Amino acid sequence: MMTMPRSSTFSASVLLVCLCAAVPVRLWAVPEGRPVLVNGDFSQMQDGQPANWILYFESQNSCTFRLVEGEDGAKGKILAVDVHKTSVRPWAVQLRQELIRPIKKGETIYLSFEYKMTQGYAFQAYLQKEQDPWPKYISLTLTEPFDRWETCSMALPAPADLPSNSASLSLHLAAKAGTIMFRNMSVFAYDATVTPDELNTTRLPVFGGDAADEEWRKTALARLQKERVAPLRIKVVREGEAVEEAVVKVKQVRNAVDLGVATPAAVLAPDVLDSEWQVIKHEFNVTKEEASGFRDLVLESKLFSQIRFPELFTWRVAELIDQKSYDGILKMVRDQEMTVYGHALFPPSFRFSPPQSRQMTTPELSQALTKFVGDQAKRFRGQVSLWNVVHAPLTYQEIFDMAGENSMLRAFQAARRGDSVARLVVSDDRGLTAPTLDQLEMFLSVVWWLRESGAQVDALAFQVSTGRPYLAPSAMEQRLDYITSVFELPIIISGLEIEGPTGEIQGERMRDLLTLFYSYPEVEAIVLSDIWGKVSSNPNVALFHNDLTPKPAGQIVRDLWLGTWRTEEEVKTDTRGMATVRGYTGTYDVTAEKGFRTVTERVSLPRIGQSVTIDLAKKKAD
């Protein structure tokens, strides 16, 4: 199935003109925004309570709302809430106000308030749609500090047009017992030329969903069990007769979803790529002994089954390095039964091209690019399992200006001529995590155009780099649903990087996103990027400390991939010689033992389940 994406027709030339427009440099101070929330100092009263505010509680004895005078000469009043009775529904006690003025899609929304809470208290802050089921635009759980005033300020681009009174600032207060006080509440809207990064903020909220959504987590786990767990039925016989009480050992040796790692090749093979190693050595102050430990983590731990070497296969690097040196590196990887993801043949930017390409004429550039792609695919035929042919066509577009958008199509055709077996991929770097659907829709339009033009696209790859804002897993889930409704193609998460304000929050986000991606049957690989803090350009996303001990997120990856989502069981056959194990889909070694006879078979467990017969009369496996 291939359905045209919602963005109607695709014109690559028009699209690229839009993308090439220069981003203006701001040379003036950030202008004042327009207020969309009123009575943020609680000074105006109506019917005995702060005007414009909704003070909601489900139970009469659950809480007390009270106004107190401002502290330290501050203007306005303080709204204090004493929560006496907690609830599994934090919204059972709620402070809320609808935003009174309209906000246009793409404008920047800036929220700010001060709070002070007692020891052990916590609450959630939301910007939400004022309509059942109250979908969340942003969410944030605040668990500290205690007994002092703290400023919470957040900024985000408006994800849609928000008419007056269609969205609200909502504070859910019933999760914990204690006292919370608020003052100086404000929400401003800024013109779209003012980006969230230009405003002073103290918190990084979750965008597009609820950070505390336990129902989403339950749903994702249920889908994971449905899509990734299947019955493995084993029958043990000897010369056709059922064998009762045979011991059957089931050991998973590979998951159906590859867990990959993106790493500079020189860190794994410093003696082979000496010049590249010298650059890394001096830039990151790393020793060969430390690199050896990292090599063991990547190649010997059995955690990873796929590897991506950023930029190693690009045109620029190919001109600088004797590619014969690659053969030993790739053999080292294949000896560990790891697949190689070739990234990337054609990122359409001169950054990934040799310097002389900038002086080429349009025909020369087009011919040289097409030749490189075809030669590279042919050179590594049988060593690279899948090629990222075109990377980030909406982010990098310099080469399109000269060679035209048809250069993407020619790249796919050349790659297929060079290697008729490797699978060919087109990748996007922002669509799954951008605040709006615009980039994703444009990318899917590019894919649609490529396939309609005759390109063989075997899979789609998406980088997931989470920072500001952090897109909620429930929002990414909706985007995955959209992708799978348009194309019946495998999906690769080609560069997962997660940044969190603390190690614990990074770990929680890692668990959520791995659960999300693993639960989708279309996802065939998840590649982790920048996992080692020692050689990471952003140590905040690393999963392992400089000494290679795991951070909370790194430990969660290990626990899930080598523990929770890996099956290893021992059972005995019944009177019919049968035994059944429910396991995670993937590749298994199944061993049957009875008396002095032991036979092992390697079998694949797909989503529909598998049946295997092991004959103990067979010659003993080596």
Residue pairs with C-beta under 8 A, 6 or more apart in sequence:
1 487
1 488
2 448
2 451
2 486
2 487
2 488
3 485
3 486
3 487
4 445
4 448
4 486
5 441
5 444
5 445
5 448
5 486
6 441
7 441
7 442
7 444
7 445
10 445
10 446
10 448
10 449
12 400
12 405
12 408
12 446
12 449
13 404
13 405
15 394
15 442
15 445
15 446
16 397
16 400
16 401
16 405
19 394
19 397
20 397
20 401
24 193
26 193
26 198
30 190
30 194
30 198
30 199
31 190
31 191
31 194
32 188
33 108
33 110
33 188
33 189
33 190
33 194
34 101
34 188
34 189
34 190
35 101
35 186
35 187
35 188
36 99
36 100
36 101
36 103
36 109
36 187
36 188
36 189
37 97
37 99
37 100
37 169
37 185
37 186
37 187
38 44
38 51
38 52
38 97
38 100
39 50
39 51
39 52
39 53
39 97
40 76
40 113
40 184
40 185
40 186
40 187
41 75
41 76
41 77
41 183
41 184
41 185
42 50
42 53
42 67
42 76
42 77
42 78
42 79
42 182
42 183
42 185
43 75
43 76
43 77
44 50
44 51
44 52
45 51
46 52
49 55
49 65
50 67
50 77
50 79
52 97
52 100
53 79
53 95
53 96
53 97
54 94
54 95
54 96
54 97
55 65
55 94
55 95
56 91
56 93
56 94
56 95
56 96
57 63
57 65
57 92
57 93
57 94
58 87
58 89
58 92
58 93
59 85
59 92
61 84
61 85
62 83
62 84
62 85
62 87
62 92
62 93
62 174
63 81
63 82
63 83
63 84
63 85
63 93
63 173
63 174
64 81
64 82
64 84
65 79
65 80
65 81
66 79
66 80
66 81
66 82
67 77
67 78
67 79
67 80
68 77
68 78
68 80
68 181
69 77
69 78
70 76
70 77
70 78
70 183
71 78
71 149
74 183
74 184
76 183
76 184
77 183
78 181
78 182
78 183
79 95
79 181
79 182
79 183
80 179
80 180
80 181
81 93
81 95
81 173
81 179
81 180
81 181
81 182
82 178
82 179
83 93
83 121
83 173
83 174
83 176
83 177
83 178
83 179
83 180
84 177
85 174
85 177
86 174
86 175
86 176
86 177
87 93
87 174
87 175
89 174
90 123
90 124
90 172
90 173
90 174
90 175
90 212
91 170
91 172
91 174
92 174
93 172
93 173
93 174
94 170
94 171
94 172
94 173
94 174
95 170
95 171
95 173
95 182
96 168
96 169
96 170
96 171
97 168
97 169
97 185
98 130
98 165
98 166
98 167
98 168
99 162
99 164
99 165
99 166
99 167
99 168
99 169
99 187
100 164
100 165
101 164
101 189
102 161
102 162
102 163
102 164
103 109
103 158
103 161
103 162
103 167
103 189
104 158
104 161
104 162
104 192
105 158
105 159
105 160
105 161
105 436
106 157
106 158
106 192
106 436
107 157
107 158
107 189
107 190
107 191
107 192
108 155
108 156
108 157
108 158
108 189
108 190
108 191
108 192
108 194
108 195
108 196
108 199
109 127
109 155
109 156
109 157
109 158
109 187
109 188
109 189
109 190
110 153
110 154
110 155
110 186
110 187
110 188
110 189
110 190
110 196
110 199
110 201
111 125
111 127
111 138
111 152
111 153
111 154
111 155
111 169
111 186
111 187
112 151
112 152
112 153
112 154
112 184
112 185
112 186
112 187
113 125
113 151
113 152
113 182
113 183
113 184
113 185
113 186
114 149
114 150
114 151
114 152
114 182
114 183
114 184
115 142
115 149
115 150
115 152
115 180
115 181
115 182
116 147
116 148
116 149
116 150
116 180
116 181
117 123
117 142
117 146
117 147
117 178
117 179
117 180
117 181
118 146
118 147
118 178
118 179
118 180
119 146
119 147
119 178
120 146
120 176
120 177
120 178
121 146
121 176
121 177
121 178
121 179
121 180
122 141
122 142
122 143
122 175
122 176
123 141
123 142
123 171
123 172
123 173
123 175
123 176
123 180
124 139
124 140
124 141
124 142
124 171
124 172
124 175
124 210
124 211
124 212
125 139
125 140
125 142
125 152
125 169
125 170
125 171
125 172
125 205
126 136
126 137
126 138
126 139
126 140
126 169
126 170
126 171
126 172
126 210
127 136
127 137
127 138
127 156
127 167
127 168
127 169
127 170
127 187
128 134
128 135
128 136
128 137
128 167
128 168
128 170
129 135
129 136
129 137
129 166
129 167
130 165
130 166
130 167
130 168
131 166
134 170
135 209
136 208
136 209
136 210
136 472
137 156
137 159
137 167
137 207
137 208
138 154
138 156
138 205
138 206
138 207
138 208
138 469
139 205
139 206
139 209
139 210
139 211
139 212
139 472
140 152
140 154
140 203
140 205
140 206
140 211
141 211
141 212
142 152
142 203
149 183
151 202
152 202
152 203
153 199
153 200
153 201
153 202
153 203
154 201
154 202
154 203
154 204
154 205
155 196
155 197
155 199
155 201
156 196
156 205
156 207
156 435
156 469
157 192
157 195
157 196
157 435
157 436
158 189
159 207
159 208
159 435
159 436
160 436
169 185
169 187
171 182
173 180
175 212
190 199
196 468
196 469
197 468
204 467
204 468
204 469
204 470
204 501
205 211
205 469
205 470
206 469
206 470
206 471
206 472
207 435
207 469
207 470
207 471
207 472
207 475
208 435
208 471
208 472
208 474
208 475
209 216
209 471
209 472
209 473
209 474
209 475
210 216
210 472
210 474
211 472
213 472
213 474
216 473
216 474
216 477
217 512
217 515
220 473
220 477
220 512
220 515
220 516
220 519
221 515
221 519
223 519
223 520
224 515
224 518
224 519
227 519
227 520
227 521
227 607
228 256
228 257
228 518
228 519
228 521
228 565
228 584
228 585
228 607
229 582
229 583
229 584
229 585
230 582
230 583
230 585
230 605
230 606
230 607
230 608
230 609
230 610
231 580
231 581
231 582
231 609
231 610
232 250
232 580
232 581
232 582
232 583
232 588
232 590
232 603
232 605
232 609
232 610
232 612
233 578
233 579
233 580
233 609
233 610
233 611
233 612
234 248
234 250
234 573
234 578
234 579
234 580
234 581
234 590
234 592
234 611
234 612
234 613
234 614
235 242
235 573
235 576
235 577
235 578
235 611
235 612
235 613
235 614
236 242
236 243
236 246
236 248
236 573
236 577
236 579
236 592
236 594
236 613
236 614
236 616
237 243
237 577
237 613
237 614
237 615
237 616
237 617
238 594
238 597
238 615
238 616
238 617
239 615
239 617
241 577
242 573
242 575
242 576
242 577
242 578
243 573
243 577
243 592
243 594
243 616
244 573
244 574
244 575
244 576
244 577
245 572
245 573
245 594
246 572
246 573
246 577
246 579
246 592
246 593
246 594
246 616
247 570
247 571
247 572
247 592
247 593
247 594
248 570
248 571
248 572
248 573
248 579
248 581
248 590
248 591
248 592
248 593
248 614
249 569
249 570
249 590
249 591
249 593
250 567
250 568
250 569
250 570
250 571
250 581
250 583
250 588
250 589
250 590
251 567
251 568
251 588
251 589
251 590
251 591
252 566
252 567
252 568
252 583
252 584
252 586
252 587
252 588
253 586
253 587
253 588
253 589
253 602
254 305
254 337
254 586
254 587
255 305
255 561
255 565
255 566
255 584
255 585
255 586
256 524
256 584
256 585
256 586
256 605
256 606
257 517
257 518
257 523
257 524
257 525
257 526
258 305
258 306
258 339
258 524
258 525
258 526
259 303
259 304
259 305
259 306
259 525
259 526
259 527
259 528
259 557
259 561
260 304
260 305
260 306
260 307
260 308
260 341
260 525
260 526
260 527
260 528
261 298
261 304
261 306
261 307
261 308
261 527
261 528
261 529
261 531
262 307
262 308
262 309
262 310
262 343
262 494
262 495
262 527
262 528
262 529
262 530
263 294
263 298
263 307
263 308
263 309
263 310
263 531
263 532
263 535
264 276
264 280
264 309
264 310
264 535
265 273
265 276
265 309
265 312
265 326
265 329
266 272
266 273
266 276
266 277
266 279
266 280
267 277
267 280
267 286
267 291
267 294
267 295
267 532
267 535
268 291
268 294
268 295
268 298
268 299
268 329
268 332
269 328
269 329
269 332
270 277
270 281
270 288
270 291
271 277
272 325
272 328
272 329
273 321
273 325
273 329
275 321
276 321
277 291
280 286
280 535
281 287
284 534
284 535
286 534
286 535
290 534
290 546
290 548
293 548
294 532
294 534
294 535
294 548
297 303
297 532
297 544
297 548
298 304
298 307
299 332
299 333
299 336
299 338
300 336
302 562
303 557
303 558
303 561
303 562
304 338
305 337
305 338
305 339
306 338
306 339
306 340
306 341
306 525
306 527
307 333
307 338
307 339
307 340
307 341
308 340
308 341
308 343
308 494
308 495
308 527
309 340
309 343
310 343
310 529
311 317
311 343
311 344
311 352
312 326
312 343
313 342
313 343
313 344
313 345
313 376
313 380
313 384
314 344
314 345
314 347
314 352
314 353
315 345
315 346
315 352
315 353
315 354
315 357
315 369
315 372
316 351
316 352
316 353
316 354
318 372
318 376
319 354
320 354
323 379
326 380
326 383
327 383
330 340
330 380
330 383
330 384
333 340
334 340
334 383
339 385
339 386
340 383
340 384
340 385
341 384
341 385
341 386
341 388
341 492
341 494
341 525
341 527
342 380
342 384
342 386
342 387
342 388
342 422
343 388
343 391
343 494
344 352
344 388
344 389
344 390
344 391
344 427
345 372
345 373
345 376
345 377
345 387
345 388
345 389
345 390
345 411
345 415
346 369
346 373
346 389
346 390
346 391
346 407
346 408
346 411
347 390
347 391
347 392
347 396
348 390
348 392
348 393
348 396
348 397
348 398
348 399
348 400
348 403
348 407
348 408
349 396
349 397
349 398
349 399
350 357
350 358
350 398
350 399
351 396
352 396
353 369
353 399
357 365
357 368
360 368
360 402
362 402
362 403
362 404
365 399
365 402
365 403
366 402
366 403
366 404
366 407
366 410
369 399
369 403
369 407
369 410
369 411
370 407
370 410
370 411
370 414
371 414
373 389
373 410
373 411
373 414
373 415
373 418
374 414
374 415
374 417
374 418
375 418
376 418
377 384
377 387
377 414
377 415
377 416
377 417
377 418
377 419
377 422
378 417
378 418
378 419
379 418
380 419
381 418
381 419
381 421
381 422
382 421
384 419
384 422
385 422
385 423
386 422
386 423
386 424
386 425
386 458
386 459
386 492
387 415
387 419
387 422
387 423
387 424
387 425
388 425
388 426
388 427
388 461
388 494
389 411
389 412
389 415
389 424
389 425
389 426
390 408
390 411
390 412
390 426
390 427
390 450
391 426
391 427
391 429
392 427
392 428
392 429
392 430
392 463
393 400
393 408
393 426
393 428
393 443
393 446
394 428
394 430
394 439
394 442
394 443
394 446
395 429
395 430
399 407
400 407
408 426
408 446
408 450
408 455
409 450
409 453
409 454
409 455
412 424
412 426
412 450
412 455
412 456
412 457
413 454
413 455
415 422
415 424
416 424
416 456
423 458
423 459
424 455
424 456
424 457
424 458
424 459
425 457
425 458
425 459
425 460
425 461
425 492
425 494
426 446
426 447
426 450
426 457
426 460
426 461
427 460
427 461
427 462
427 463
427 492
427 494
428 439
428 440
428 443
428 460
428 461
428 462
428 463
429 462
429 463
429 465
429 495
430 439
430 463
431 439
431 440
431 443
431 444
431 462
431 479
432 440
432 462
432 463
432 464
432 471
432 476
432 479
432 480
433 464
433 465
433 466
433 471
433 476
434 440
434 471
435 469
435 471
437 479
437 482
440 479
440 482
440 483
444 483
444 486
444 487
447 457
447 460
447 487
448 486
450 457
451 457
457 489
458 489
458 490
459 489
459 490
459 491
459 492
459 524
460 483
460 487
460 489
460 490
460 491
460 492
461 491
461 492
461 493
461 494
462 491
462 492
462 493
462 494
463 493
463 494
463 495
463 496
463 529
464 476
464 493
464 495
464 496
464 497
464 513
465 495
465 496
465 497
465 529
465 541
466 497
466 498
466 499
466 509
466 513
467 499
470 499
470 500
470 509
473 512
473 513
473 515
473 516
476 513
476 516
477 516
480 491
480 516
480 520
480 522
480 523
483 491
483 522
484 491
484 520
484 522
489 522
490 522
490 523
490 524
491 520
491 522
491 523
491 524
492 523
492 524
492 525
492 526
492 527
493 517
493 523
493 525
493 526
493 527
494 525
494 527
495 527
495 529
496 513
496 517
496 526
496 527
496 528
496 529
497 528
497 529
497 530
497 538
497 541
498 506
498 509
498 510
498 513
498 541
498 553
499 506
499 538
499 540
499 541
500 506
500 507
500 508
500 509
500 540
500 553
503 551
503 552
503 553
504 552
506 540
506 541
506 551
506 552
506 553
507 551
507 552
507 553
507 555
507 556
509 553
510 543
510 553
510 556
510 557
511 556
511 560
514 526
514 556
514 557
514 560
517 523
517 526
518 526
518 560
518 565
521 607
528 543
528 557
529 541
530 536
530 537
530 538
530 541
530 542
531 542
531 543
531 544
531 554
532 542
532 543
532 544
532 546
532 548
533 539
533 542
533 544
533 545
533 546
534 546
536 542
542 551
543 550
543 551
543 553
543 554
543 557
544 550
544 551
544 554
545 551
550 557
550 558
565 584
566 584
567 581
567 582
567 583
567 584
567 588
569 581
569 583
571 579
571 580
571 581
572 579
573 579
573 592
583 605
584 605
585 605
585 606
585 607
586 604
586 605
587 602
587 603
587 604
587 605
588 602
588 603
588 604
588 605
589 600
589 601
589 602
590 600
590 601
590 602
590 603
590 612
590 614
591 598
591 599
591 600
592 598
592 599
592 600
592 614
592 616
594 616
597 616
597 617
597 620
598 620
598 621
599 614
599 615
599 616
599 618
599 620
599 621
600 621
601 612
601 614
601 621
603 610
603 612
604 610
